[in-house]
Amino acid sequence: MATATRKAAAPDALYLWEGKDKVGRILKGEMRAGGEAVVQSALRRKGILPTKVKKQRVSGGRKVTDKEISIFTRQLATMLKAGVPMLQCFDIVSRGSTNPAFSRMMNDIRADVETGSSLATAFRKFPQYFDALFCNLIAAGEQAGILDTLLERLAVYKEKTLALKGKIKSAMFYPVSIIVVAFVVTAVIMIFVIPSFKEIFTSFGAELPAPTVIVIAMSDFFVTYWYLIFGVTFGSLYFFFQAWKRSPKVQMFMDRVLLKAPVVGDLLMKGSVARWSRTLSTMFAAGVPLVEALDSVGGAAGNAVYTQATRGIQNEVSIGTSLGVAMQNSNVFPNMAIQMTSIGEESGALDDMLAKVADFYEREVDEAVDALSSLMEPLIMVVLGTLIGGIVIAMYLPIFKLGSVV
């Protein structure tokens, strides 16, 4: 089976085609083009007589993940170092993927490269997956003839960044999941269990203890307004996270609050500094000028506070201030990171020192995640025990009182 992939100037759809070549062999393939006529014309120019052209839906397949991009970067770096032709690299990666969306993206990039576009230009058509840092390093590698080396650095950067994000997410996931479970269990008890106790207590004809009266009143509120409680709770959370995601002001406010939060704030700070240092080290080692490298570094930190601070650092560096002094003036970097950066500038080994800073704070994140997990487990047990235990005791107090009367 042969595949013809040629991309039109303004592609907007994917077409599957079948046809015959000059010797009568049946060929199949896919092509992005502006219409069926464009596909047929392109095939005829290649000496293929089209017999069937069908538009393919492009919405299928799950979303392309950061992990898939990281694995792809490592695969491409390995294959190019081994001397595999670039177009064949994309064919191998595309066939090996189980995600149709990722395979289509690989085919699109391959088609662009085949028709003469640079690899960086092809990547820039997918900014949601390949950010400015990625594309700039690819462009630098193509111009300097060291694409495989820069892809290797990008692969290391992607892998370490992905691992760091995963550790921070895992540290946050456990307490959040426990809070959600506690809310659901409490709601079930309030709506279904306590009303049964209420009927029993009504038959006693005696005055109920204050804790029991409070819990029953809360249960009555849950039973009457359960739809408002769930609707307002989940609706508020949804709109809050949407605002956090889309509004720069909300992002800045929440990131400032989280950085100042006890325990969690220290973890987030170390993670942001590690990503910031790793990104700048990778770009500077690739030969990108410092001022230009800082364009991509702020967003890579994953925190609006560091994004804003990076803009200030970039402005100071552009007028001649050293990077270490500019970092100190921003008031968001720990002293060790500032001192090691200053030493790197003085010794001419800034990329190595920034990489060491990133390594150090990545290890600090590992230790902080372990410490947070050890701290959260007993704390969560105490909170859940107090909540559920308090409800149970409040419900059994009337029974104990009745027993003492008897």
C-alpha positions as CSV (number, residue, x, y, z in Angstrom):
1,M,0.0,0.0,0.0
2,A,1.3,3.4,-0.9
3,T,0.3,6.7,0.7
4,A,0.3,10.0,-1.0
5,T,0.3,13.0,1.4
6,R,0.3,16.4,0.0
7,K,-1.1,19.4,1.8
8,A,-2.9,22.2,0.1
9,A,-2.2,25.8,0.8
10,A,-5.3,26.3,2.9
11,P,-6.2,22.8,4.2
12,D,-9.5,22.4,6.1
13,A,-10.5,18.7,5.9
14,L,-9.0,15.3,5.8
15,Y,-9.8,13.0,2.8
16,L,-9.3,9.3,2.4
17,W,-8.7,8.2,-1.2
18,E,-8.3,5.2,-3.3
19,G,-6.8,5.1,-6.8
20,K,-4.7,3.2,-9.4
21,D,-1.3,4.0,-10.6
22,K,0.0,3.7,-14.2
23,V,0.5,-0.1,-13.9
24,G,-2.9,-0.7,-12.4
25,R,-1.9,-1.2,-8.7
26,I,-4.6,-0.1,-6.2
27,L,-3.3,2.6,-3.8
28,K,-4.9,4.0,-0.7
29,G,-4.0,7.0,1.4
30,E,-5.1,10.2,3.1
31,M,-4.7,13.9,2.3
32,R,-5.6,17.2,3.8
33,A,-7.1,19.6,1.2
34,G,-9.7,22.2,0.6
35,G,-12.0,19.9,-1.3
36,E,-12.4,16.7,-3.2
37,A,-11.5,18.4,-6.5
38,V,-8.2,19.5,-4.9
39,V,-7.5,15.9,-3.9
40,Q,-8.3,14.5,-7.3
41,S,-6.1,17.1,-9.0
42,A,-3.2,16.4,-6.7
43,L,-3.5,12.7,-7.2
44,R,-3.5,13.1,-11.0
45,R,-0.4,15.1,-10.9
46,K,1.3,12.2,-9.1
47,G,0.2,9.8,-11.8
48,I,-2.6,8.3,-9.8
49,L,-6.1,7.8,-11.2
50,P,-8.5,8.4,-8.2
51,T,-11.4,6.0,-8.0
52,K,-12.8,7.0,-4.6
53,V,-12.4,10.2,-2.4
54,K,-14.2,10.4,0.9
55,K,-14.1,13.1,3.5
56,Q,-13.0,11.8,6.9
57,R,-14.3,13.1,10.2
58,V,-11.5,14.6,12.2
59,S,-13.1,14.9,15.6
60,G,-12.6,11.3,16.7
61,G,-9.9,10.2,19.1
62,R,-9.0,11.5,22.6
63,K,-7.1,14.6,23.2
64,V,-3.4,14.6,22.6
65,T,-1.7,14.6,26.0
66,D,1.5,16.1,27.3
67,K,2.8,12.6,27.9
68,E,2.3,11.7,24.2
69,I,4.2,14.9,23.2
70,S,7.0,14.0,25.6
71,I,7.3,10.4,24.2
72,F,7.2,11.7,20.6
73,T,10.0,14.1,21.3
74,R,12.2,11.3,22.8
75,Q,11.3,9.0,19.8
76,L,12.1,11.6,17.2
77,A,15.4,12.5,18.9
78,T,16.4,8.8,19.1
79,M,15.5,8.0,15.5
80,L,17.2,11.1,14.1
81,K,20.4,10.2,16.0
82,A,20.2,6.7,14.5
83,G,20.1,8.2,11.0
84,V,16.4,7.5,10.2
85,P,15.0,9.9,7.6
86,M,12.7,12.5,9.1
87,L,9.7,11.6,7.0
88,Q,10.0,8.0,7.9
89,C,10.3,9.0,11.6
90,F,6.8,10.6,11.4
91,D,5.4,7.5,9.6
92,I,6.8,5.2,12.4
93,V,5.4,7.4,15.2
94,S,2.0,7.8,13.5
95,R,1.6,4.0,13.0
96,G,2.7,3.3,16.5
97,S,0.1,5.6,18.2
98,T,-3.2,4.3,19.4
99,N,-4.7,7.9,19.5
100,P,-6.2,8.8,16.1
101,A,-6.0,12.5,16.9
102,F,-2.2,12.2,17.5
103,S,-1.8,10.1,14.3
104,R,-3.6,12.8,12.3
105,M,-1.4,15.5,13.7
106,M,1.8,13.5,12.8
107,N,0.5,13.0,9.3
108,D,-0.2,16.8,9.0
109,I,3.3,17.7,10.2
110,R,4.8,15.1,7.8
111,A,2.9,16.5,4.9
112,D,4.1,20.1,5.7
113,V,7.7,18.9,5.9
114,E,7.4,16.9,2.7
115,T,6.2,20.0,0.8
116,G,9.1,22.1,1.9
117,S,8.1,23.6,5.2
118,S,10.7,23.7,8.0
119,L,10.0,21.4,11.0
120,A,9.6,24.4,13.3
121,T,7.0,26.0,11.0
122,A,5.1,22.7,10.9
123,F,5.1,22.5,14.7
124,R,3.9,26.1,15.0
125,K,0.6,25.1,13.4
126,F,-0.3,23.2,16.6
127,P,0.4,25.8,19.3
128,Q,-1.8,24.0,21.8
129,Y,0.7,21.1,21.8
130,F,4.0,22.7,20.8
131,D,4.7,26.0,22.7
132,A,7.0,28.8,21.7
133,L,9.9,27.3,23.6
134,F,9.6,24.0,21.7
135,C,9.3,25.6,18.3
136,N,12.1,28.1,19.0
137,L,14.5,25.3,20.0
138,I,13.6,23.3,16.9
139,A,14.2,26.3,14.7
140,A,17.6,26.9,16.4
141,G,18.5,23.2,15.9
142,E,17.6,23.3,12.2
143,Q,19.6,26.5,11.5
144,A,22.7,25.2,13.4
145,G,22.4,21.7,12.0
146,I,22.2,20.1,15.5
147,L,18.5,19.2,15.5
148,D,19.0,15.8,17.0
149,T,21.0,17.3,19.9
150,L,18.4,19.9,20.7
151,L,15.6,17.3,20.4
152,E,17.5,15.3,23.0
153,R,17.6,18.3,25.3
154,L,13.9,19.0,24.7
155,A,13.1,15.3,25.5
156,V,14.9,15.6,28.8
157,Y,13.2,18.9,29.5
158,K,9.8,17.5,28.7
159,E,10.3,14.3,30.7
160,K,11.5,16.2,33.8
161,T,8.8,18.8,33.6
162,L,6.1,16.1,33.2
163,A,7.4,14.2,36.1
164,L,7.4,17.3,38.3
165,K,3.9,18.2,37.4
166,G,2.8,14.6,38.1
167,K,4.3,14.7,41.6
168,I,2.6,18.0,42.5
169,K,-0.8,16.8,41.1
170,S,-0.5,13.6,43.1
171,A,0.2,15.6,46.2
172,M,-3.0,17.6,45.6
173,F,-5.2,14.8,44.5
174,Y,-5.3,12.8,47.7
175,P,-6.7,15.6,50.0
176,V,-9.1,16.8,47.3
177,S,-10.5,13.3,46.7
178,I,-11.0,12.8,50.5
179,I,-12.8,16.1,50.8
180,V,-15.2,15.1,47.9
181,V,-15.8,11.7,49.4
182,A,-16.5,13.2,52.9
183,F,-19.0,15.7,51.4
184,V,-20.8,12.9,49.5
185,V,-20.9,10.6,52.6
186,T,-22.1,13.4,54.9
187,A,-24.9,14.3,52.4
188,V,-26.0,10.7,52.2
189,I,-26.2,10.4,56.0
190,M,-28.1,13.7,56.2
191,I,-30.6,12.9,53.5
192,F,-31.3,9.2,54.1
193,V,-30.0,8.0,57.5
194,I,-30.9,10.8,60.0
195,P,-34.6,11.0,58.9
196,S,-35.0,7.4,60.0
197,F,-33.6,8.3,63.4
198,K,-35.8,11.3,63.6
199,E,-38.9,9.1,63.3
200,I,-37.7,6.9,66.1
201,F,-36.9,9.9,68.4
202,T,-40.3,11.4,67.7
203,S,-42.0,8.3,69.3
204,F,-39.9,8.8,72.5
205,G,-41.9,12.0,73.4
206,A,-38.9,13.3,75.3
207,E,-36.7,16.4,74.9
208,L,-33.7,15.7,72.7
209,P,-30.1,16.7,73.5
210,A,-28.9,19.9,71.9
211,P,-26.3,18.2,69.5
212,T,-29.1,15.9,68.3
213,V,-31.4,18.8,67.6
214,I,-28.7,20.6,65.6
215,V,-27.9,17.5,63.5
216,I,-31.6,16.9,62.8
217,A,-32.1,20.5,61.8
218,M,-29.2,20.2,59.4
219,S,-30.7,17.0,58.0
220,D,-34.1,18.7,57.5
221,F,-32.3,21.5,55.6
222,F,-30.5,18.9,53.4
223,V,-33.7,17.0,52.7
224,T,-35.6,20.2,51.8
225,Y,-32.9,21.9,49.8
226,W,-30.6,19.1,48.6
227,Y,-30.9,20.2,45.0
228,L,-29.8,23.8,45.9
229,I,-26.9,22.5,48.0
230,F,-25.6,20.3,45.2
231,G,-26.4,22.8,42.5
232,V,-24.8,25.8,44.2
233,T,-21.8,23.8,45.4
234,F,-20.9,22.2,42.1
235,G,-22.0,25.2,40.0
236,S,-19.9,27.5,42.1
237,L,-16.9,25.2,41.8
238,Y,-17.3,25.0,38.0
239,F,-17.6,28.8,37.5
240,F,-14.7,29.4,39.9
241,F,-12.4,27.0,38.0
242,Q,-13.5,28.5,34.7
243,A,-12.7,32.0,35.9
244,W,-9.4,30.7,37.3
245,K,-8.6,29.3,33.9
246,R,-9.7,32.2,31.7
247,S,-9.2,35.4,33.8
248,P,-5.7,36.7,34.3
249,K,-6.7,38.6,37.4
250,V,-8.2,35.6,39.1
251,Q,-5.1,33.5,38.1
252,M,-2.9,36.1,39.7
253,F,-5.0,36.3,42.8
254,M,-5.2,32.6,43.3
255,D,-1.5,32.0,42.5
256,R,-0.5,34.6,45.1
257,V,-2.8,33.0,47.7
258,L,-1.6,29.5,47.0
259,L,2.1,30.6,47.2
260,K,1.4,32.0,50.7
261,A,-0.6,29.0,51.9
262,P,1.1,26.9,54.6
263,V,2.8,23.7,53.5
264,V,1.3,23.8,50.0
265,G,2.8,27.2,49.2
266,D,6.3,26.0,49.7
267,L,5.7,23.0,47.5
268,L,4.3,25.1,44.7
269,M,7.1,27.6,45.0
270,K,9.8,24.9,44.6
271,G,8.0,23.4,41.7
272,S,7.7,26.8,39.9
273,V,11.4,27.6,40.5
274,A,12.4,24.1,39.2
275,R,10.4,24.5,36.0
276,W,11.6,28.1,35.5
277,S,15.3,27.2,36.0
278,R,15.0,24.0,33.8
279,T,13.3,26.0,30.9
280,L,15.9,28.8,31.0
281,S,18.8,26.4,31.2
282,T,17.5,24.4,28.2
283,M,17.0,27.5,26.0
284,F,20.3,29.2,27.0
285,A,22.2,26.0,26.4
286,A,20.7,25.9,22.9
287,G,22.2,29.3,22.1
288,V,19.0,31.4,22.5
289,P,19.9,34.9,23.7
290,L,19.0,35.5,27.3
291,V,16.5,38.3,26.7
292,E,14.7,36.2,24.0
293,A,14.8,33.1,26.2
294,L,13.0,34.9,28.9
295,D,10.0,35.3,26.6
296,S,9.2,31.6,27.0
297,V,10.3,31.1,30.5
298,G,7.6,32.9,32.4
299,G,4.7,30.8,31.1
300,A,6.7,27.6,31.6
301,A,6.8,28.2,35.4
302,G,3.1,27.4,35.5
303,N,2.3,30.3,37.9
304,A,1.1,33.8,37.1
305,V,3.2,35.3,39.8
306,Y,6.4,34.0,38.2
307,T,5.1,35.0,34.7
308,Q,4.7,38.6,35.9
309,A,8.1,38.5,37.6
310,T,9.8,37.2,34.5
311,R,8.5,40.2,32.5
312,G,10.2,42.5,35.0
313,I,13.4,40.4,34.9
314,Q,13.4,40.6,31.1
315,N,13.1,44.3,31.1
316,E,15.9,44.7,33.6
317,V,18.2,42.3,31.7
318,S,17.5,44.1,28.5
319,I,19.0,47.4,29.9
320,G,22.1,45.7,31.3
321,T,21.2,44.4,34.7
322,S,22.6,41.0,35.6
323,L,20.2,38.1,35.8
324,G,21.0,37.4,39.4
325,V,20.2,41.0,40.5
326,A,17.0,41.1,38.4
327,M,15.9,37.8,40.0
328,Q,16.6,39.3,43.5
329,N,14.6,42.4,42.6
330,S,11.6,40.3,41.7
331,N,11.3,39.1,45.3
332,V,9.9,35.7,44.3
333,F,13.0,33.5,44.0
334,P,14.8,31.8,47.0
335,N,18.2,33.0,47.9
336,M,19.9,29.8,46.8
337,A,18.6,30.1,43.3
338,I,19.7,33.7,43.1
339,Q,23.2,33.0,44.4
340,M,23.8,30.0,42.1
341,T,22.6,32.0,39.1
342,S,25.0,34.8,40.0
343,I,27.8,32.3,40.2
344,G,26.9,30.8,36.9
345,E,26.9,34.3,35.2
346,E,30.4,35.1,36.7
347,S,31.9,31.7,35.7
348,G,30.3,31.7,32.2
349,A,28.4,28.4,33.0
350,L,24.9,29.8,33.5
351,D,23.1,26.9,31.8
352,D,24.9,24.4,34.0
353,M,24.1,26.3,37.2
354,L,20.5,26.7,36.2
355,A,20.3,23.0,35.5
356,K,21.7,22.3,39.0
357,V,19.2,24.7,40.5
358,A,16.4,22.8,38.7
359,D,17.8,19.4,39.9
360,F,18.0,20.7,43.5
361,Y,14.5,22.0,43.6
362,E,13.1,18.9,41.9
363,R,14.6,16.9,44.7
364,E,13.1,19.3,47.2
365,V,9.7,18.8,45.6
366,D,10.1,15.0,46.0
367,E,10.8,15.4,49.7
368,A,8.0,18.0,50.1
369,V,5.5,15.6,48.5
370,D,6.5,12.8,50.8
371,A,6.3,15.1,53.8
372,L,2.9,16.4,52.7
373,S,1.5,12.9,52.3
374,S,2.7,11.9,55.7
375,L,1.2,15.1,57.2
376,M,-2.2,14.9,55.4
377,E,-3.0,11.3,56.2
378,P,-3.4,11.7,60.0
379,L,-4.9,15.2,59.5
380,I,-7.6,13.8,57.2
381,M,-8.3,10.9,59.6
382,V,-8.8,13.4,62.4
383,V,-11.2,15.6,60.3
384,L,-13.2,12.6,59.0
385,G,-13.3,11.0,62.5
386,T,-14.5,14.3,64.0
387,L,-17.2,14.9,61.3
388,I,-18.6,11.4,61.0
389,G,-18.0,10.5,64.7
390,G,-19.8,13.7,65.8
391,I,-22.8,12.9,63.7
392,V,-23.0,9.3,65.1
393,I,-22.6,10.4,68.7
394,A,-25.3,13.1,68.3
395,M,-27.7,10.4,66.9
396,Y,-27.0,8.0,69.8
397,L,-27.2,10.5,72.6
398,P,-31.0,10.2,72.9
399,I,-30.7,6.4,73.1
400,F,-28.1,6.6,75.9
401,K,-30.4,9.1,77.7
402,L,-33.4,6.7,77.3
403,G,-31.3,3.9,78.7
404,S,-30.3,5.9,81.8
405,V,-34.0,6.7,82.5
406,V,-35.0,3.1,82.2
